[in-house]
């Protein structure tokens, strides 16, 4: 079975049972971990695709859904906003540590999408510090001003955004604009009151479409005296375009290069430089498994042109009433080393909740989550997280992933083969009631004691009833309970 045909059999937990599941011996091995040396070598030459294990060297952050959204004031009064981008200045800039650009999107109504600025000192109380929007729409019937991005360079704050211009019918052009400020309050250039330099005037950059295609979600970074631009190709959703501004003006862009990402339907991204590396968060619709909802994925690069897949980091909440129970949308992130010696991956993300009123669209908000994070090999025992993979129906796709098929038919007892690195000495294993939960979820009822580590746990009993079942594992070694890792696998249980 090809990868493509195998993917068509992936389903959301509990919704569909694939009819192609074949019978296996009464005991089926589920491999968890990074210890699959021979299989890893066999598949090392394969390109990374959505759902494949991330290389061990680059740890992806594992993020929990925010319990509640942030309270973000919007100029039209709804408090519903999307597409955050955040500048964090630990010592503060012009009186605030956090600066966010976003667009109001009340009930998914794009007529209010205009770049707006809010600021905060505690990441909880956000204040409109200027007269929003900073770029009023000159003609809401003709233009849509969306997808803003913010950065602070040499004490000047810049905001980029795209303006879609309707031509006729469904045709449109998309242009990248820029505006800037010296204080975060006054934006653009006013010759009668020149607080800002003339180059802060609202200006159309040289980007007008990309290869005659419209683009979405521009993300601009400044590195080594140059601006670098990333955007999603809205014609081919698997592609990201990269350009740079060698003159350092951030207005004239050159060197258009297409970056193919191994995703189904990429939509909105953010790129951040970290030391000599580059990190990306991008939301993607998994067309083969759950095409109605998008998930946030992590990529990393050494040169901004070749990107390596790192896995899913945040999914929609499993609680249907949660504020982020629909799509995980555009996100922004910063990497922060703290005084405790640890580094944190901090993420502001927009997401949607279903609106029961058929007369209006879904309800968007912006939330915040963070996780302790290390770029590089982990010192604690590690095992592979499968929280973003639905192991399907015992076909070749599972084998392609470098994992044994994980499917059982009549028997609810399986053998768990658990590989751990760095010589784990103890472990805990638990069934998880909701397959959408990450193994880091605080709702999981872990055992109160640790068992001696064994690479083969025989006769583990799954939950009853058909569907996808989730098993989570924690491993630790003699470094103590604070140094353990969590991972999980999903097993399809199907009656004959």
Secondary structure as the mmCIF struct_conf table of DSSP 4:
data_model
#
loop_
_struct_conf.conf_type_id
_struct_conf.id
_struct_conf.beg_label_comp_id
_struct_conf.beg_label_asym_id
_struct_conf.beg_label_seq_id
_struct_conf.end_label_comp_id
_struct_conf.end_label_asym_id
_struct_conf.end_label_seq_id
HELX_RH_AL_P HELX_RH_AL_P1 UNK A 3 UNK A 7
TURN_TY1_P TURN_TY1_P1 UNK A 8 UNK A 9
TURN_TY1_P TURN_TY1_P2 UNK A 13 UNK A 15
TURN_TY1_P TURN_TY1_P3 UNK A 19 UNK A 20
HELX_LH_PP_P HELX_LH_PP_P1 UNK A 21 UNK A 23
BEND BEND1 UNK A 26 UNK A 27
STRN STRN1 UNK A 29 UNK A 32
BEND BEND2 UNK A 33 UNK A 34
HELX_RH_AL_P HELX_RH_AL_P2 UNK A 37 UNK A 42
TURN_TY1_P TURN_TY1_P4 UNK A 43 UNK A 45
BEND BEND3 UNK A 46 UNK A 46
HELX_LH_PP_P HELX_LH_PP_P2 UNK A 47 UNK A 48
TURN_TY1_P TURN_TY1_P5 UNK A 50 UNK A 51
BEND BEND4 UNK A 52 UNK A 52
HELX_LH_PP_P HELX_LH_PP_P3 UNK A 53 UNK A 55
TURN_TY1_P TURN_TY1_P6 UNK A 56 UNK A 57
BEND BEND5 UNK A 58 UNK A 58
HELX_LH_PP_P HELX_LH_PP_P4 UNK A 59 UNK A 61
HELX_LH_PP_P HELX_LH_PP_P5 UNK A 64 UNK A 66
BEND BEND6 UNK A 67 UNK A 68
STRN STRN2 UNK A 71 UNK A 71
TURN_TY1_P TURN_TY1_P7 UNK A 75 UNK A 76
BEND BEND7 UNK A 77 UNK A 77
STRN STRN3 UNK A 81 UNK A 93
TURN_TY1_P TURN_TY1_P8 UNK A 94 UNK A 95
STRN STRN4 UNK A 96 UNK A 104
HELX_RH_3T_P HELX_RH_3T_P1 UNK A 106 UNK A 108
HELX_RH_3T_P HELX_RH_3T_P2 UNK A 110 UNK A 112
STRN STRN5 UNK A 115 UNK A 120
BEND BEND8 UNK A 121 UNK A 124
STRN STRN6 UNK A 125 UNK A 125
STRN STRN7 UNK A 127 UNK A 127
BEND BEND9 UNK A 130 UNK A 132
BEND BEND10 UNK A 134 UNK A 135
BEND BEND11 UNK A 138 UNK A 138
TURN_TY1_P TURN_TY1_P9 UNK A 140 UNK A 142
STRN STRN8 UNK A 143 UNK A 153
TURN_TY1_P TURN_TY1_P10 UNK A 154 UNK A 155
STRN STRN9 UNK A 156 UNK A 168
TURN_TY1_P TURN_TY1_P11 UNK A 169 UNK A 170
STRN STRN10 UNK A 171 UNK A 181
BEND BEND12 UNK A 182 UNK A 186
BEND BEND13 UNK A 188 UNK A 188
HELX_RH_3T_P HELX_RH_3T_P3 UNK A 191 UNK A 193
BEND BEND14 UNK A 195 UNK A 196
HELX_RH_3T_P HELX_RH_3T_P4 UNK A 198 UNK A 200
BEND BEND15 UNK A 201 UNK A 201
STRN STRN11 UNK A 203 UNK A 208
BEND BEND16 UNK A 209 UNK A 209
STRN STRN12 UNK A 210 UNK A 210
TURN_TY1_P TURN_TY1_P12 UNK A 211 UNK A 212
STRN STRN13 UNK A 213 UNK A 213
STRN STRN14 UNK A 215 UNK A 223
TURN_TY1_P TURN_TY1_P13 UNK A 224 UNK A 225
STRN STRN15 UNK A 226 UNK A 233
BEND BEND17 UNK A 234 UNK A 236
TURN_TY1_P TURN_TY1_P14 UNK A 237 UNK A 238
STRN STRN16 UNK A 239 UNK A 245
TURN_TY1_P TURN_TY1_P15 UNK A 246 UNK A 247
BEND BEND18 UNK A 248 UNK A 252
STRN STRN17 UNK A 254 UNK A 260
BEND BEND19 UNK A 262 UNK A 262
BEND BEND20 UNK A 264 UNK A 265
STRN STRN18 UNK A 266 UNK A 274
TURN_TY1_P TURN_TY1_P16 UNK A 275 UNK A 276
STRN STRN19 UNK A 277 UNK A 285
TURN_TY1_P TURN_TY1_P17 UNK A 287 UNK A 289
TURN_TY1_P TURN_TY1_P18 UNK A 291 UNK A 292
BEND BEND21 UNK A 293 UNK A 293
STRN STRN20 UNK A 294 UNK A 301
BEND BEND22 UNK A 302 UNK A 306
STRN STRN21 UNK A 307 UNK A 314
BEND BEND23 UNK A 318 UNK A 318
TURN_TY1_P TURN_TY1_P19 UNK A 320 UNK A 321
BEND BEND24 UNK A 322 UNK A 322
TURN_TY1_P TURN_TY1_P20 UNK A 323 UNK A 324
BEND BEND25 UNK A 325 UNK A 326
STRN STRN22 UNK A 328 UNK A 337
TURN_TY1_P TURN_TY1_P21 UNK A 339 UNK A 340
BEND BEND26 UNK A 341 UNK A 341
STRN STRN23 UNK A 343 UNK A 353
BEND BEND27 UNK A 356 UNK A 356
TURN_TY1_P TURN_TY1_P22 UNK A 358 UNK A 359
BEND BEND28 UNK A 360 UNK A 360
HELX_LH_PP_P HELX_LH_PP_P6 UNK A 362 UNK A 362
STRN STRN24 UNK A 363 UNK A 372
BEND BEND29 UNK A 375 UNK A 376
BEND BEND30 UNK A 379 UNK A 380
TURN_TY1_P TURN_TY1_P23 UNK A 387 UNK A 388
BEND BEND31 UNK A 393 UNK A 395
HELX_RH_AL_P HELX_RH_AL_P3 UNK A 396 UNK A 400
TURN_TY1_P TURN_TY1_P24 UNK A 401 UNK A 402
BEND BEND32 UNK A 403 UNK A 403
STRN STRN25 UNK A 407 UNK A 408
BEND BEND33 UNK A 409 UNK A 410
STRN STRN26 UNK A 413 UNK A 418
BEND BEND34 UNK A 421 UNK A 422
STRN STRN27 UNK A 426 UNK A 432
BEND BEND35 UNK A 433 UNK A 433
TURN_TY1_P TURN_TY1_P25 UNK A 435 UNK A 436
BEND BEND36 UNK A 437 UNK A 437
TURN_TY1_P TURN_TY1_P26 UNK A 439 UNK A 440
TURN_TY1_P TURN_TY1_P27 UNK A 442 UNK A 443
BEND BEND37 UNK A 448 UNK A 449
STRN STRN28 UNK A 451 UNK A 452
BEND BEND38 UNK A 455 UNK A 455
STRN STRN29 UNK A 456 UNK A 461
HELX_LH_PP_P HELX_LH_PP_P7 UNK A 462 UNK A 463
BEND BEND39 UNK A 464 UNK A 466
STRN STRN30 UNK A 467 UNK A 476
TURN_TY1_P TURN_TY1_P28 UNK A 478 UNK A 479
TURN_TY1_P TURN_TY1_P29 UNK A 481 UNK A 482
BEND BEND40 UNK A 483 UNK A 483
STRN STRN31 UNK A 484 UNK A 493
#
